[in-house]
Amino acid sequence: MLVGMSGLAAAAIHILLNVFQTA
């Protein structure tokens, strides 16, 4: 469960980073 939660958090962070980089 913790691994899944951390995975989702990591995915969200990567998406946000990609949005900021492309912005």
Steps between C-alpha positions, in 0.01 A plus 500: 500500500776744595683417178187576296444829680862607452473397134193718448668791679812458284287491183315817604830676577646398164189627320516831687871533420430431132226765496728758662785417260277529191329816633 
